[in-house]
Amino acid sequence: MARTNTLQFMILGLLTRQEMTGYDIKQTFDKEKAEFWSAPFSQIYPELSRLLKKELIELVPDETKNSRKKTYRISSQGFKLFNDWLKIPLTPEVTQLNNDDFVLRLHFLGKDDQDILQPLMTLRKQTIKVELAQLELELVEVAKHPKQYGHELIIRKELANKNNDLKLLNSAIKKS
C-alpha cells in the first residue's frame, strides 16, 4: 500500500471528534499521540491550510470578531474522505498493512466499527506472519556470521515484538 499523507488523516480524524484550533491539535499530539506520532506547528499549520484549500475542513465562524484564533471543523467532504480512507486496506488489491497505517486507523476505530476493525486486524495479522517469515530467514543468515551478533540481537528483538503483536491481535479478534 502506498504511503499516504498521514498528518492529513490524523488531523481529519481528530476533527471528526470535535472542533479544534491548530494549538489544540498540537496539544493533542503532545499529550495523547506522542507514543506513535508527533508533529510540530511547522507541519500542522501548513497542513491545515492545505486542508482548507481542498475544502476538507472549514473555519468555524468566530463570534467575537476580535480573535485571531482560528477554529476548524471537518467538512462533509473531509468526513467522507476520512471514512473512505479508513476502509482502504480492505480493498482486494491490498495484501499487506504496515504497522504505522494499522495503528493510525486503529486509533480512530471503536467497538461499533467491527465491519472495518475485524478485517483490518486480520490483514495486519497476515502481514505480521509474512514479516516473521522474512525475519526468520534473515536470522538464519546473520547467525552464521559471528561479527553480526548485534544484528542478530536486533532481529531477535523484532521477532519477539512481532510475536507479541500477533498474540495481541489473536486475543483482540477472539474477544470481538
N, C-alpha and C positions, 0 to 999 in steps of 0.2 A: 504494500500500500504506500503510495507516495506521501511524503511529509506534507503536512498541512500547516497553515498559519495557526499554530497552537494558541498564541496570545489572543487572536481574534475570537476563537471559540471559548477560551477561558473567560474573556470579558462578556461575550454574549451569554454564556452560562450564568455568570454572576448576575447579569441584568435580568435573567428570567426569574430570579428570586425577588429582586427589589430594585428600585431606582437608586442610583449611586452617583457620586461625584468621582472625578479622577482620583482625588485624595482617598475616598472611601475604598476604591478598587485597590489602590496601593496598600492601604492598611489591611485589607482582607488578605492580600498576598503575603504580607509580612506576618500576620497573626495566625492565619489558618492554612495557608497553602505552602508555607516555606519548606515543608518536608518533601515536596515534589515539584515545586515551581517557585520561581521568583521573577520579578520584573521591576526595573527601575522606572521612575517617572519619565525618563527619556525614551522609553519604549511605549509606555501606557498612553501618554497624550497624543503622540503621532498616530497610534492605532485607533484611538477614539476619533480623531479627525478623519481617518480613512473610513471608519465605520459610518460616520455621519454622511460623508460624501456618497457612500454606497447606499444610503438610506436604510441601513440595517439597525441603526439606533437613531434616537431623536432627542432633542433637548426638551426638558420639562420646562414649561413656561414659568418664569420667575415672577412671583407675586410682589417682591419688594422693589424691583426695578433698579435698585442701587447696588445690588450684589454682583460681584464679578464671578461668583461661584456658579459653575455650570453643573446641572444635574442631568443625568442621562437615563433613558429608559429604552428598552428593546422595542423595535417596531414589529409589526406583524410580519413583514418580510424577513427581518432578523430572526424572529421566533421560528419561522418556517425553515430557514436555512439551518439554524441550530438543531432543530429536531431531525431534519434530514441528515445532518452530519452525524448525529448520534447513531443512526442506523446504517451508515456507510459500510462498516465492516461486515454487515450481514448480507451483502450482495454476493451472488455466486462467484464472481471473479476474485474475491478476496479470500486467500487461503491462509494468511498469517496475520497476526496482530501484535505489533511490538508493544513493549511494556508501557512506554510513555503514552501512546494512543489509548491503550487499555485503561490505565489509571485515570487519565483525563476524562474519559467517557464514564467510567465507573463512578467518579466523583459526583456526577450530575444525575445519576440514576437512583431511583428509590425502589422500595419493595413492590410498588404498584407498577413498575416497568418490567415485569417478568418477560414480556414478549421480546424485549431487547436484551435484558440482563442475562437470561439463560443462554441464548445463542452466543452472546458476547463472551461469557465465561468459558463456554465450550470451545470457541475459536481460540481464545488465549491458551487454554489447556492444550490444544493441538499444537500450537506454536511452541509452547514450552517443551513438549515432547520432542519436537524437531531440534530445538536448541540443545536439549540434553544429549541427544544422539550426536550432534556435532561436537559438543564439549567432550564427550567420551572418546571420540576418535582423536581429538586434539590431545587429550590426556595421554593416550597410548603413545603418540609420537613424542611428546615432550618428556614423558617418563624415561625414555631411552637415553636421554641426554642429561648427565649429572649437573652440567653447568646451567641447566634451565630449571633448577629446583624451585626458585622463586616463582617462575612462570607456572610450574606445576601446582604450587600452593594457591595461586590466583585462580586457576581452573577449578581446583577442588572447592574453593570457597564459592565460586559461581555455581558449581554443581549443587552444593548444599543449598544455596539461595533458591535456585530454580526448583529443587525438590520440595523445599518448604512452600514455595508459591503454588506448586501443584497440589500439595496436601490441603492448603487453604482453599483453593478452588474446588477441589473434590468435596470438601466439607460444606462450602457455601452452596454448591449445586445440590447436594443431598438435602440441605435444610430448606431450600426454597421450593 
